[in-house]
Amino acid sequence: MNQAINQLLAQPGIWRASDRHPSSEPRTGTHVPSGFSGLDAVLPGGGFPTGALTELIHAHHGIGELQLVMPALARLSRGGRWIALIAPPFVPYAPAMAAQGIDLSRVLVVHPDNGTQALWSIEQALRTGTCAAVLAWPSTCDDRSLRRLQLAAEAGDSLGLLFRENAAAKVRSPAALRLVLDQSDRQRLGVSVLKCRGTPAGAIELDTWSTAAAGQQMPLAMTH
């Protein structure tokens, strides 16, 4: 019996709670660097997990939540697959996205008519395999919906980025990574790990970050 258990634990896909940086995530095990060394240093794999959901939880729009993912999106946009924005709260500002290094020819924007269509669109974009990343702002998202989206991200090997309100932090989620963002310091974006396999919860010290600089090039224009 002990020999069988040891053989099982020797498999590379097995993660142990004592491992700070697991060798792989479920199914794909790939990551894309965030572009912030302070964040990448604490994330397993050194970046955002692909083939999984990442939740960015914040009190309101425009505190720098998009700037946090721009370097990763710029990298992914040069890989040939699409970057999809689904139900964004404001109009995407193309010049700002281009200035961040995003290949605009690979960007899709979807404006669903309602919350049900939004969830369907998110799931399809994640599952097809044609989108390297899917950014979504779902108005409602229950546990069942989140699990469907997580499975879809795994099937499509896509980086799923869900932008959610602070209330989401109080409920459980199958997302592989959950980050809470705040702007208590006007000059710096606060980032805390709420959930991440192999990384303890707590604040992260970002490098080369200024909310003032981020505000000068807002990827989403402040108009409905």
N, C-alpha and C positions, 0 to 999 in steps of 0.2 A: 504493500500500500504506500509506504513512504517513498519508494522508488518511483511509483507512478505519479505521485504528487510532485516530486522533484522534477520529473520530466515535463510535467505540465507547466510548472513555474519557469522552466528554462525557455519556454516559447517566447519569441520576441514580441508577440502581440499582447502578452500579459502585462498589465500595469499594476504596480504595488503602491500602496499609500505612502510608503517611505521614499518613493522616487519623485524627486522634485521636477525633473524634466523627462516624462515618458518618451520612449523611443518612437512612438507613433500614436496617431489618433485613430479612431475606428475607421476602417475601410481605406482611406487614402493616406493619412499620416503626413500630409504636406501642409506647409505654412507659407505665408507671404509676409515678409518683414513689414512692420508698421512704418519704418523710417525714423522712429524715435528709439534711440538705443536704450534709454531708461525703461521703456515699456517692453521692448524686445528681450531685454535681459531677464525679465521675470516671467515671460510667457513661454510655455513648453513649445519647443520647436523654433523659438526665436521670432514669433510673429503671429498674425491672425490665422486661426485654423481654417483651411479650406475643407470642403465637404462637411460643413457644420454651420450652425448659427452662432452669431455673435450679437449680443444685445448691448446697445449703447443707451443707457438710461439717464435722463436729464430732466430738469424742471421745465425748461422752455427752449424753444429753438433759438439758434444764433449765438450760442455760447462758445462755439468752436468745435462742435461735434463732428462737422464735416472735414475740417482741417486735420482732424486726428486720423482720418482714413485716406486722405488725398494721396500721400506717397504710395500707399499700397495699391490704390486704384490706378495711379499712373503706371505703375509697373505692370499690372494685370492688363491694362488697355493695350499694351504693346504686344500682347501674346496672341492676338487674333480672335479672341472671343469677345462677346459683348459685355458692356457694363450697363445694367438695367436699373433705372430709378422708377420705383412704383409708388404712386400716390404721394409725391413730394408735397410738402405744405406750401411751398413757394415755387416760383418759376426758376428753373435752373439758369444760371448766368454763365453762358458759354465762354466769354473771354476770361473769366476768373478760373474756370475749370482748365482751359487751355494753358493759362499761366502756371497752373499747378502741375503741368506735364501730362494732362489727360489727352489721349487721342480722341478727339470729338467724333471721328468717323465711326467709333466703336461704342458710342453712347446711345442708349434707347431710353425714352421717357414715356411712361404709361400713366394715364389718368383714368382710373376706373370710375364708374358711376356711383358705386356704393361700397360698403365694407365687405360684403360677400364677394363681389367681383374683385376687390383688391386682394383678398386672401387667395382666390383662385389664380389670379395673375402671378402672385408671388410664388405660389407652389409650382406653377407651370414653368416659370422662368428658372427656378432653381433646379427642377427635375430634368429639363431637356438636355443639359450638358453644353448648350451653346453660349451660356453666360458665365464668364469668369467670376463675376460678382453681381449680387442683387442687393440694392439698397431699397429698403421699404419702410413706410410709415403707416402701419396698420392702425385703423381707428379702434378696432377691437380685436383681441386675440386671446382665446381661452386655451386651456392646457391641451385639448385635443387638436386644435389648430396648430399650436406650436410643435406638437409631436409630428404632425404631418409635414410641416415645413422642415423640421430637422431631418426627417427621412428623405425628403425631396432634395435637400442640400447634399446629403450623402450620395444619393443616386446620381446627381448631376455633377458631383465634385466641384461645387460652387461655393464661394465665400458669401454667406448670407449675413447681411447687416441689417438688423432691425432697430429702428430708433423709437424708443418708447418713453412714456412719461414716468415720473418718479413712483407713482403708485405701483408700477410693475415690479419694483424691487421687493415688495412685501409678499409676493406670491412666488411659488416654485416655477421653475422653467427647465425644459430639457436642453436649453442652449448650452453649447460647450463652453462658451465664454460670456460672462456678464460683467460689464464695466459701468460704474456709476460716475457720471461727470457732474462737476459743479463749478461755479465761478465765484466762490466766496472771496477769492483774491482776484481783484480786477485785472491784474497783470498776468495771471497764470491760470491755466485751466487745471482744475483738480480732477485727478483720475484715481479711482479706487477699484480694486478687484472685489466683486461681490461673489463670483463663482468662477473657478478655473481649476481644472484637474491638474494636480501637482504643484499648485501655487497657493499659498495661504492668502486669505482675504486681507485687504489692507490697502493703504494709499501707495501710489507710485509717484516717484519724482521724475517728471518729464524733463528732457533736455531740449534746448533750443526752442523754447515755446514762449510766445507772447500773444495774449488775446488781442492786444491792440493791433499787432501786425496781421493777425488772422482776419480781423474785421475789415481791413482795407481791401481784401479780395474775397468777398463773400460768394461762394459757389452758388448759393440760392439767393436770388433777388428778393427783397422784402416786399413783394407784391403778390396778391393771390391770383 
